[in-house]
């Protein structure tokens, strides 16, 4: 089993959240620093690699397909994918459908 990272790291921050704990100040700072670094890196990334939709080529897709592609892409964004388990496509599809329904209600003012 992997050794637990100490408080003051992003891994420990995520561990707090998984355990439904309030992250300690050191872990909150580590997570904030990571976020700042990620944002800075995104601002310097080449065109077409930012998370504005061009990363996955969502622009020409129907919204239902784009939501599915985006959720699939997000599902593999684990910091350490080893041991993450299998991908449950049935549950992922249900989540996508629920999200699409919510989007539809928002767009139509709750009449869909």
N, C-alpha and C positions, 0 to 999 in steps of 0.2 A: 504494500500500500504506500502511496506517495506521502512524503512528509508534509505536514501542514505548514503553510507559510505563516510567519509571525504577524501580529498586528502591525499596522503601518505599511501594509502592502495591499495592492488591488485584490489579490486573491483572498486575503483575510476579510476585506470589505465585502466581497461577494459571499464569502462564507457566513458572515453576520446576516446578510439578507436572506440566504437560503434557510437559515435557522430562525428567521423572523425576529431577529435581534436588532436593537438600535446599534448601528455601527459606532465604534469608539472614535474619538476625535482624530487619532492617528490614521485610522483606516479611511475616514471621510476625507482627510487631506490627501492621502495616497490616491483615492478615486478621483478627486478633483484635479490633481496634478495629471493623472492619466488622461482625463477628459480634455484638459487644456492642451496637452501634447497632441492628442488625436485631432483636435480642431485646427491646431497650427499646421499639422501635416496635411490635412484636407485642403487648407488654403493654399498649399504649395503643390498640390497634386496636379498632374497633367490633365488637360481637358479630357472629359469622357470617363474619368475615374472617380468622380465625386458622387455622393449618395443622392444626387438630385434626380435620379431616374435613368441617367445615361449609363450607369455602371451595368445595368442589366438589360438595356435596350427596351425599356418598357413603353417608350413614346408611341409606337404604332400599334400596340396591343389593345384588344378590348379590355375594359376595366376588370372583368372577372378573371381573365387570364393573367393580367398584370399582378393582381393581388395574389394569385396562386404562385406565380414565379417569385414574387418578393418574399412571401412567407417561406417558400422552399429555401431561398437563399439565406434568409435569416436563421433558419433552423440549423444551419451548419456553421454558424458564427461562434462556436465555442472557443474559448481561449485554449483549452486543452481537450481536443475531441476524443482522445482515448478514454474509453469507459463511459462515453456519453449515452450509450445504449442505441437501440434501433430506432429508425424513423417510422412513426405510426402515420401512414399516409391517410388513413380513414379519419382519424382525429384531426389531422392537419386540414383535410378537406372540409370538415364540419366547421372548424375555426374560420377558414376562408369564407365559407357560405354565411356564417354569422356576421363577419365583418362586412361583407358585401351588402347584406340586408341592412345593417346599421348605416352604411354609407348611403344606400338608396333612400332610407327614411330621412336622412339629413338633407340630401339633395332635393327631395320632393316635399320637404316641410312636414314630414311625418305621415304622408298620405299613401306611401307605397306599402 
